Amino acid sequence: MNGYRRVEVFFKVLRRFLSRAGSQAWSRFSAELGPKEKVALSNQLYFCIEPSGFTLMSVGAGEIQSMKLSVDDTKRIFSSIKQACDGRDIVGISVGELSWTTDARLKSNPEKITIKFNGPLGITREIAKREDVANAIAQFTYRFGLR
């Protein structure tokens, strides 16, 4: 094989290798940036499911807040939400730097639940539909179980 042919074969092999490596890297990159699976309490408040746990997302007033949570911490939050909904009461919980309160009392609007949390990024208050919260609890329980 002459020198020109060797160089040509080398570049063909290199191109194939780079194409495969680039394709694999692109797949990983797009999986990170692509639409994530989530458990939504409302359109503005949801938990993104990550390989290492969850990210609590709060969207509103032109800003987005996010906080990483472990699976155990998220289970504790959902257990407190379920307890509040089942008892139609106020239930509060502290998880790390996050204080979470769910108010599921039947007040002036029995179709709504008030969720408040205070964390490193500030205080958030969200009014969610009772039906959406019940669906989120069911979805979370089915996927991850509750204590």
Protein Blocks (a to p, Z undefined) as FASTA:
>chain_A
ZZklmmmmmmmmmmmmmmmmmmmmmmmmmmmmmccddddfbfkbccdddfklcaddddee
hiacdddddfklmmmmmmmmmmmmmnopaddddehjbccdddfbdcfblkbccdddddfk
occdddddfklmmmmmmmmmmmnopZZ
